[in-house]
Amino acid sequence: MSESSFQSSRLTTLTGLLLPLSDRYLLLPNVAVAELIDYQDSTPEEGAPEWFLGPISWRQLTLPLLSFEAACGGRTKVGGRARIVVLNALGGRNELKFIALLTQGIPRSCKLDSQLSYVDVPLTELELAAVQVGETVARVPDLIGLEQWLVDAGLMHPAA
């Protein structure tokens, strides 16, 4: 392998995480995930949107726990393998550094390359694309859009 083809293949390979939800898989870049933690119950405030499951505690912070399924019009399920994925907020807001997302198991690492195949399936407002990852069709979530939903609903909690 020549040096230029090695560099080319090295630059087009990324590691992602497949997050199992109750009705779909999400594909996230590794850098989006801060930590996987055990599920903890939370109670939303009266009148909160269905996708807001309430505040949780993480590293002495209070984070908003969200259901991606409910945000996309589905139902929130808390299965026996439920976990919480703490995501790094990508929107650059000082008051929102992390958000928590309900997942139905342990995320799986996967290698992605520039040959990623897009899948033509209906997408919701918070999904940017659907791609084939091995045998799995995964949705690419609009994480900045999800953060904006938190802002619009007045559900941001200070990061400090």
N, CA, C and O of each residue as an XYZ file, in Angstrom:
640
protein
N       0.848     -1.178      0.000
C       0.000      0.000      0.000
C       0.892      1.241      0.000
O       1.796      1.358      0.828
N       0.648      2.134     -0.898
C       1.457      3.354     -0.944
C       1.059      4.276      0.207
O      -0.015      4.130      0.791
N       1.931      5.220      0.520
C       1.653      6.136      1.623
C       0.402      6.962      1.354
O      -0.391      7.196      2.267
N       0.214      7.406      0.114
C      -0.946      8.244     -0.184
C      -2.248      7.451     -0.042
O      -3.235      7.993      0.456
N      -2.279      6.185     -0.465
C      -3.517      5.416     -0.308
C      -3.744      5.062      1.160
O      -4.892      4.968      1.595
N      -2.673      4.865      1.933
C      -2.824      4.626      3.361
C      -3.448      5.851      4.022
O      -4.390      5.723      4.805
N      -2.924      7.042      3.708
C      -3.467      8.265      4.305
C      -4.911      8.467      3.880
O      -5.742      8.888      4.686
N      -5.217      8.174      2.633
C      -6.576      8.342      2.138
C      -7.535      7.425      2.906
O      -8.596      7.873      3.340
N      -7.172      6.142      3.076
C      -8.061      5.233      3.786
C      -8.141      5.603      5.264
O      -9.193      5.448      5.884
N      -7.059      6.084      5.823
C      -7.059      6.471      7.231
C      -7.971      7.657      7.470
O      -8.643      7.719      8.499
N      -8.007      8.582      6.557
C      -8.807      9.790      6.731
C     -10.293      9.548      6.521
O     -11.109     10.344      6.985
N     -10.670      8.473      5.838
C     -12.078      8.253      5.546
C     -12.714      7.213      6.460
O     -13.844      6.796      6.205
N     -12.040      6.786      7.497
C     -12.594      5.822      8.435
C     -12.818      6.506      9.785
O     -11.913      7.125     10.343
N     -14.032      6.379     10.288
C     -14.397      6.937     11.588
C     -14.969      5.827     12.448
O     -15.408      4.798     11.934
N     -14.964      6.032     13.741
C     -15.627      5.103     14.641
C     -16.899      5.770     15.139
O     -16.887      6.909     15.606
N     -17.981      5.040     15.028
C     -19.264      5.550     15.495
C     -19.839      4.636     16.549
O     -19.279      3.582     16.852
N     -20.955      5.047     17.103
C     -21.670      4.235     18.087
C     -23.103      4.036     17.616
O     -23.784      4.989     17.235
N     -23.550      2.789     17.648
C     -24.948      2.464     17.364
C     -25.685      2.393     18.691
O     -25.361      1.561     19.539
N     -26.672      3.257     18.878
C     -27.463      3.272     20.104
C     -28.782      2.575     19.846
O     -29.542      3.001     18.976
N     -29.077      1.500     20.591
C     -30.356      0.823     20.415
C     -31.472      1.572     21.145
O     -31.397      1.793     22.354
N     -32.497      1.955     20.403
C     -33.703      2.527     20.997
C     -34.800      1.472     20.892
O     -34.549      0.379     20.384
N     -35.994      1.771     21.353
C     -37.046      0.759     21.310
C     -37.554      0.516     19.891
O     -38.041     -0.574     19.589
N     -37.447      1.517     19.018
C     -38.009      1.358     17.675
C     -37.036      1.686     16.540
O     -37.439      1.697     15.377
N     -35.784      1.950     16.849
C     -34.789      2.295     15.830
C     -33.400      2.285     16.457
O     -33.253      2.162     17.673
N     -32.393      2.416     15.613
C     -31.017      2.609     16.071
C     -30.589      4.013     15.677
O     -30.953      4.509     14.611
N     -29.817      4.644     16.545
C     -29.205      5.922     16.212
C     -27.721      5.696     15.985
O     -27.103      4.856     16.639
N     -27.159      6.447     15.059
C     -25.729      6.413     14.794
C     -25.138      7.751     15.210
O     -25.538      8.806     14.718
N     -24.171      7.687     16.134
C     -23.534      8.897     16.642
C     -22.020      8.788     16.496
O     -21.465      7.692     16.563
N     -21.354      9.922     16.297
C     -19.892      9.881     16.362
C     -19.464      9.671     17.813
O     -20.146     10.115     18.736
N     -18.340      8.996     18.010
C     -17.834      8.764     19.370
C     -17.736     10.045     20.181
O     -18.035     10.046     21.375
N     -17.318     11.142     19.544
C     -17.103     12.395     20.277
C     -18.391     12.965     20.852
O     -18.340     13.816     21.739
N     -19.544     12.517     20.368
C     -20.812     13.024     20.888
C     -21.153     12.424     22.249
O     -21.948     12.996     22.995
N     -20.562     11.283     22.577
C     -20.934     10.566     23.798
C     -19.915     10.830     24.909
O     -18.720     10.586     24.744
N     -20.408     11.330     26.039
C     -19.554     11.573     27.198
C     -19.453     10.328     28.075
O     -18.371      9.990     28.555
N     -20.597      9.636     28.288
C     -20.582      8.476     29.180
C     -21.894      7.709     29.050
O     -22.936      8.279     28.723
N     -21.821      6.411     29.312
C     -22.991      5.548     29.420
C     -23.200      5.282     30.905
O     -22.273      4.854     31.593
N     -24.418      5.533     31.408
C     -24.687      5.331     32.834
C     -25.919      4.451     33.007
O     -26.700      4.263     32.074
N     -26.079      3.918     34.210
C     -27.254      3.112     34.522
C     -28.505      3.971     34.445
O     -28.465      5.187     34.630
N     -29.618      3.301     34.166
C     -30.901      4.006     34.119
C     -31.262      4.519     35.508
O     -31.020      3.840     36.506
N     -31.830      5.695     35.572
C     -32.379      6.228     36.818
C     -33.726      6.858     36.521
O     -33.903      7.551     35.519
N     -34.671      6.604     37.413
C     -36.007      7.177     37.252
C     -35.949      8.687     37.394
O     -35.132      9.233     38.135
N     -36.825      9.334     36.675
C     -36.961     10.785     36.808
C     -38.424     11.127     36.599
O     -39.183     10.353     36.016
N     -38.803     12.282     37.076
C     -40.188     12.717     36.969
C     -40.221     14.063     36.268
O     -39.618     15.026     36.743
N     -40.926     14.139     35.133
C     -41.011     15.424     34.447
C     -41.916     16.395     35.200
O     -42.790     15.999     35.970
N     -41.675     17.666     34.950
C     -42.523     18.692     35.538
C     -43.898     18.640     34.877
O     -44.038     18.198     33.737
N     -44.888     19.091     35.599
C     -46.255     19.155     35.077
C     -46.280     19.969     33.784
O     -45.734     21.071     33.727
N     -46.904     19.432     32.766
C     -47.038     20.147     31.500
C     -45.822     20.065     30.591
O     -45.797     20.708     29.541
N     -44.812     19.286     30.973
C     -43.604     19.150     30.139
C     -43.943     18.346     28.882
O     -44.877     17.545     28.894
N     -43.196     18.554     27.807
C     -43.425     17.770     26.593
C     -43.221     16.279     26.864
O     -42.459     15.905     27.755
N     -43.902     15.437     26.098
C     -43.837     13.988     26.287
C     -42.413     13.442     26.151
O     -42.075     12.437     26.777
N     -41.581     14.093     25.341
C     -40.215     13.621     25.098
C     -39.255     13.982     26.230
O     -38.132     13.480     26.269
N     -39.684     14.845     27.147
C     -38.860     15.211     28.299
C     -39.234     14.300     29.460
O     -40.351     14.375     29.972
N     -38.311     13.445     29.877
C     -38.596     12.449     30.909
C     -38.288     12.951     32.310
O     -38.572     12.268     33.294
N     -37.703     14.152     32.405
C     -37.401     14.736     33.705
C     -35.913     14.926     33.886
O     -35.124     14.516     33.035
N     -35.522     15.543     34.987
C     -34.098     15.769     35.267
C     -33.466     14.537     35.908
O     -34.121     13.803     36.648
N     -32.193     14.322     35.616
C     -31.413     13.267     36.279
C     -30.138     13.896     36.838
O     -29.761     15.008     36.467
N     -29.486     13.165     37.735
C     -28.223     13.628     38.304
C     -27.072     12.880     37.659
O     -27.126     11.664     37.476
N     -26.034     13.621     37.320
C     -24.821     13.041     36.742
C     -23.646     13.928     37.128
O     -23.627     15.116     36.805
N     -22.675     13.355     37.813
C     -21.465     14.078     38.208
C     -21.771     15.439     38.845
O     -21.169     16.450     38.483
N     -22.675     15.453     39.760
C     -23.091     16.662     40.483
C     -23.734     17.711     39.584
O     -23.779     18.890     39.936
N     -24.231     17.285     38.423
C     -24.976     18.163     37.530
C     -26.399     17.632     37.407
O     -26.654     16.454     37.657
N     -27.311     18.500     37.023
C     -28.665     18.098     36.695
C     -28.810     18.188     35.189
O     -28.628     19.253     34.598
N     -29.142     17.050     34.566
C     -29.274     16.986     33.112
C     -30.700     16.669     32.706
O     -31.397     15.951     33.423
N     -31.149     17.190     31.571
C     -32.461     16.814     31.058
C     -32.379     15.431     30.409
O     -31.511     15.188     29.571
N     -33.290     14.517     30.800
C     -33.365     13.186     30.209
C     -34.435     13.204     29.125
O     -35.582     13.575     29.373
N     -34.042     12.797     27.915
C     -34.935     12.869     26.766
C     -35.209     11.494     26.180
O     -34.386     10.583     26.269
N     -36.387     11.367     25.576
C     -36.740     10.171     24.815
C     -36.758     10.559     23.346
O     -37.620     11.321     22.909
N     -35.800     10.032     22.582
C     -35.745     10.344     21.152
C     -36.973      9.779     20.438
O     -37.505     10.402     19.520
N     -37.420      8.590     20.867
C     -38.612      7.991     20.248
C     -39.825      8.912     20.386
O     -40.547      9.147     19.416
N     -40.045      9.431     21.597
C     -41.187     10.318     21.821
C     -41.030     11.621     21.050
O     -42.017     12.168     20.558
N     -39.809     12.125     20.936
C     -39.579     13.356     20.170
C     -39.904     13.144     18.697
O     -40.224     14.094     17.982
N     -39.821     11.892     18.246
C     -40.112     11.573     16.845
C     -41.525     11.039     16.661
O     -41.847     10.494     15.605
N     -42.373     11.188     17.677
C     -43.768     10.787     17.561
C     -44.061      9.375     18.028
O     -45.200      8.921     17.926
N     -43.053      8.663     18.544
C     -43.253      7.301     19.032
C     -43.547      7.276     20.515
O     -43.830      8.305     21.129
N     -43.474      6.079     21.081
C     -43.738      5.907     22.504
C     -42.447      5.656     23.259
O     -41.537      5.001     22.751
N     -42.372      6.175     24.462
C     -41.230      5.942     25.336
C     -41.430      4.609     26.035
O     -42.468      4.367     26.652
N     -40.428      3.748     25.934
C     -40.446      2.492     26.661
C     -39.180      2.413     27.489
O     -38.100      2.794     27.038
N     -39.327      1.913     28.706
C     -38.165      1.673     29.551
C     -38.082      0.167     29.732
O     -38.786     -0.410     30.561
N     -37.211     -0.465     28.944
C     -37.054     -1.910     29.008
C     -36.089     -2.315     30.101
O     -35.499     -1.465     30.769
N     -35.928     -3.621     30.284
C     -35.054     -4.155     31.311
C     -33.584     -3.837     31.094
O     -32.793     -3.885     32.036
N     -33.209     -3.511     29.856
C     -31.811     -3.183     29.560
C     -31.598     -1.678     29.390
O     -30.567     -1.250     28.870
N     -32.563     -0.882     29.825
C     -32.486      0.574     29.642
C     -31.236      1.151     30.289
O     -30.847      0.760     31.390
N     -30.629      2.069     29.597
C     -29.457      2.812     30.064
C     -29.667      4.272     29.668
O     -30.628      4.620     28.982
N     -28.749      5.101     30.115
C     -28.770      6.509     29.733
C     -27.429      6.842     29.102
O     -26.373      6.529     29.652
N     -27.486      7.475     27.952
C     -26.283      7.947     27.285
C     -26.194      9.449     27.537
O     -27.098     10.203     27.178
N     -25.101      9.870     28.155
C     -24.866     11.298     28.370
C     -24.131     11.813     27.131
O     -23.054     11.330     26.781
N     -24.736     12.795     26.486
C     -24.185     13.353     25.250
C     -23.553     14.713     25.510
O     -24.061     15.511     26.298
N     -22.456     14.958     24.846
C     -21.876     16.299     24.849
C     -22.769     17.189     24.003
O     -23.062     16.863     22.852
N     -23.198     18.298     24.557
C     -23.994     19.242     23.774
C     -23.080     19.878     22.720
O     -21.977     20.328     23.030
N     -23.550     19.906     21.492
C     -22.720     20.362     20.376
C     -23.061     21.770     19.903
O     -22.405     22.310     19.012
N     -24.098     22.363     20.509
C     -24.584     23.642     20.020
C     -23.823     24.869     20.493
O     -24.126     25.981     20.059
N     -22.843     24.697     21.371
C     -22.028     25.821     21.808
C     -22.693     26.741     22.816
O     -22.254     27.877     22.994
N     -23.750     26.272     23.483
C     -24.423     27.098     24.491
C     -23.735     26.918     25.837
O     -23.510     25.786     26.267
N     -23.399     28.014     26.508
C     -22.755     27.927     27.817
C     -23.647     27.270     28.861
O     -23.152     26.602     29.769
N     -24.958     27.454     28.738
C     -25.882     26.936     29.741
C     -26.279     25.485     29.484
O     -26.997     24.899     30.293
N     -25.830     24.893     28.377
C     -26.180     23.510     28.059
C     -24.938     22.780     27.565
O     -24.563     22.885     26.397
N     -24.311     22.044     28.465
C     -23.078     21.319     28.121
C     -23.334     19.842     27.835
O     -22.600     19.220     27.067
N     -24.395     19.270     28.462
C     -24.690     17.853     28.315
C     -26.192     17.642     28.270
O     -26.952     18.410     28.860
N     -26.618     16.599     27.569
C     -28.000     16.138     27.635
C     -27.959     14.627     27.804
O     -26.976     13.982     27.440
N     -29.015     14.070     28.350
C     -29.098     12.637     28.592
C     -30.186     12.054     27.699
O     -31.263     12.631     27.549
N     -29.886     10.905     27.112
C     -30.799     10.259     26.173
C     -31.056      8.833     26.637
O     -30.119      8.088     26.924
N     -32.324      8.457     26.708
C     -32.699      7.100     27.076
C     -32.332      6.154     25.938
O     -32.638      6.428     24.778
N     -31.684      5.052     26.266
C     -31.356      4.028     25.275
C     -31.776      2.675     25.839
O     -31.928      2.524     27.051
N     -31.961      1.703     24.968
C     -32.462      0.398     25.389
C     -31.372     -0.668     25.404
O     -31.627     -1.821     25.055
N     -30.194     -0.302     25.793
C     -29.104     -1.255     25.864
C     -27.778     -0.541     25.756
O     -27.701      0.686     25.817
N     -26.741     -1.332     25.596
C     -25.386     -0.788     25.529
C     -25.048     -0.446     24.079
O     -25.207     -1.287     23.195
N     -24.587      0.769     23.827
C     -24.200      1.146     22.460
C     -23.090      0.233     21.943
O     -22.263     -0.260     22.711
N     -23.087      0.021     20.639
C     -22.105     -0.844     19.993
C     -21.218      0.010     19.101
O     -21.707      0.812     18.305
N     -19.922     -0.169     19.239
C     -18.958      0.552     18.413
C     -18.976     -0.010     16.998
O     -19.132     -1.217     16.811
N     -18.817      0.852     16.006
C     -18.771      0.398     14.619
C     -17.830      1.286     13.820
O     -17.696      2.479     14.091
N     -17.187      0.685     12.837
C     -16.304      1.432     11.931
C     -17.128      1.941     10.760
O     -17.936      1.212     10.185
N     -16.914      3.187     10.423
C     -17.625      3.807      9.303
C     -16.591      4.288      8.300
O     -15.512      4.743      8.680
N     -16.913      4.189      7.053
C     -16.001      4.720      6.041
C     -16.772      5.568      5.046
O     -17.985      5.738      5.169
N     -16.074      6.090      4.077
C     -16.698      7.004      3.115
C     -17.673      6.285      2.190
O     -18.389      6.935      1.427
N     -17.714      4.969      2.243
C     -18.631      4.190      1.408
C     -19.975      3.958      2.095
O     -20.730      3.080      1.678
N     -20.282      4.713      3.120
C     -21.534      4.569      3.850
C     -22.708      4.670      2.887
O     -22.764      5.588      2.069
N     -23.646      3.731      2.979
C     -24.805      3.710      2.078
C     -25.996      4.373      2.745
O     -26.393      4.001      3.850
N     -26.558      5.353      2.067
C     -27.771      5.990      2.555
C     -28.966      5.115      2.222
O     -28.999      4.469      1.175
N     -29.948      5.095      3.117
C     -31.150      4.295      2.939
C     -32.318      5.255      2.787
O     -32.446      6.218      3.543
N     -33.156      4.989      1.817
C     -34.302      5.851      1.557
C     -35.499      5.380      2.382
O     -36.274      4.528      1.947
N     -35.631      5.947      3.572
C     -36.760      5.650      4.456
C     -37.319      6.983      4.951
O     -36.611      7.989      4.950
N     -38.579      6.996      5.373
C     -39.127      8.245      5.914
C     -38.356      8.677      7.158
O     -38.045      7.861      8.026
N     -38.055      9.960      7.230
C     -37.326     10.518      8.369
C     -38.228     11.465      9.143
O     -39.149     12.057      8.581
N     -37.960     11.604     10.429
C     -38.686     12.575     11.240
C     -37.903     13.885     11.257
O     -36.803     13.971     10.710
N     -38.472     14.883     11.879
C     -37.848     16.206     11.940
C     -36.464     16.175     12.579
O     -35.604     16.983     12.228
N     -36.240     15.253     13.512
C     -34.966     15.194     14.233
C     -33.985     14.176     13.663
O     -32.991     13.842     14.307
N     -34.258     13.683     12.459
C     -33.361     12.732     11.814
C     -32.807     13.354     10.532
O     -33.559     13.821      9.676
N     -31.485     13.351     10.417
C     -30.835     13.959      9.259
C     -30.713     12.994      8.092
O     -30.755     13.409      6.934
N     -30.563     11.698      8.391
C     -30.380     10.694      7.347
C     -30.568      9.316      7.967
O     -30.592      9.160      9.188
N     -30.699      8.319      7.090
C     -30.678      6.913      7.498
C     -29.583      6.243      6.684
O     -29.460      6.474      5.482
N     -28.793      5.415      7.346
C     -27.661      4.765      6.688
C     -27.641      3.279      7.042
O     -28.164      2.856      8.073
N     -27.028      2.512      6.165
C     -26.841      1.089      6.396
C     -25.507      0.884      7.092
O     -24.466      1.274      6.564
N     -25.528      0.272      8.280
C     -24.310     -0.036      9.023
C     -24.329     -1.544      9.241
O     -25.001     -2.032     10.150
N     -23.605     -2.272      8.424
C     -23.668     -3.731      8.476
C     -25.068     -4.183      8.127
O     -25.580     -3.868      7.052
N     -25.689     -4.922      9.032
C     -27.063     -5.406      8.818
C     -28.120     -4.437      9.360
O     -29.318     -4.695      9.244
N     -27.680     -3.337      9.945
C     -28.572     -2.429     10.670
C     -28.811     -1.141      9.897
O     -27.876     -0.542      9.366
N     -30.067     -0.720      9.837
C     -30.387      0.618      9.341
C     -30.383      1.532     10.559
O     -31.112      1.298     11.522
N     -29.565      2.568     10.511
C     -29.435      3.484     11.648
C     -29.788      4.896     11.212
O     -29.530      5.290     10.075
N     -30.371      5.640     12.112
C     -30.735      7.041     11.860
C     -29.651      7.945     12.416
O     -29.098      7.687     13.485
N     -29.357      8.995     11.689
C     -28.407     10.013     12.146
C     -29.239     11.126     12.772
O     -29.956     11.835     12.065
N     -29.152     11.285     14.094
C     -30.003     12.283     14.758
C     -29.468     13.700     14.587
O     -28.265     13.919     14.438
N     -30.394     14.652     14.612
C     -30.049     16.072     14.598
C     -29.902     16.503     16.057
O     -30.852     16.992     16.668
N     -28.701     16.318     16.609
C     -28.487     16.615     18.027
C     -28.593     18.102     18.326
O     -29.077     18.484     19.391
N     -28.155     18.932     17.416
C     -28.285     20.379     17.635
C     -29.761     20.774     17.584
O     -30.191     21.653     18.331
N     -30.526     20.143     16.726
C     -31.973     20.377     16.684
C     -32.639     19.958     17.980
O     -33.542     20.639     18.467
N     -32.197     18.834     18.545
C     -32.735     18.370     19.817
C     -32.415     19.363     20.935
O     -33.253     19.631     21.797
N     -31.207     19.900     20.913
C     -30.845     20.943     21.882
C     -31.757     22.161     21.722
O     -32.171     22.769     22.709
N     -32.060     22.505     20.488
C     -32.938     23.660     20.245
C     -34.331     23.400     20.812
O     -34.972     24.317     21.326
N     -34.804     22.158     20.720
C     -36.096     21.814     21.318
C     -36.066     22.082     22.822
O     -37.038     22.589     23.380
N     -34.951     21.743     23.483
C     -34.808     22.019     24.916
C     -34.886     23.518     25.195
O     -35.555     23.954     26.133
N     -34.200     24.290     24.375
C     -34.210     25.755     24.516
C     -35.634     26.269     24.334
O     -36.131     27.038     25.157
N     -36.286     25.844     23.258
C     -37.626     26.331     22.938
C     -38.651     25.952     24.017
O     -39.600     26.697     24.260
N     -38.456     24.794     24.662
C     -39.375     24.343     25.709
C     -39.006     24.904     27.087
O     -39.718     24.663     28.061
N     -37.885     25.658     27.174
C     -37.468     26.223     28.460
C     -36.984     25.170     29.439
O     -37.131     25.340     30.649
N     -36.405     24.076     28.933
C     -36.006     22.963     29.787
C     -34.504     22.855     30.006
O     -34.035     21.844     30.528
N     -33.751     23.856     29.626
C     -32.301     23.798     29.829
C     -32.005     23.951     31.307
O     -32.640     24.729     32.020
N     -31.020     23.182     31.741
C     -30.559     23.296     33.117
C     -29.111     23.753     33.067
O     -28.344     23.263     32.238
N     -28.724     24.663     33.918
C     -27.342     25.117     33.914
C     -26.361     23.962     34.085
O     -26.636     23.012     34.818
N     -25.232     24.042     33.417
C     -24.244     22.958     33.464
C     -23.379     23.041     34.716
O     -22.591     22.130     34.970
N     -23.499     24.073     35.482
C     -22.644     24.192     36.675
C     -23.482     24.452     37.898
O     -22.944     24.582     38.998
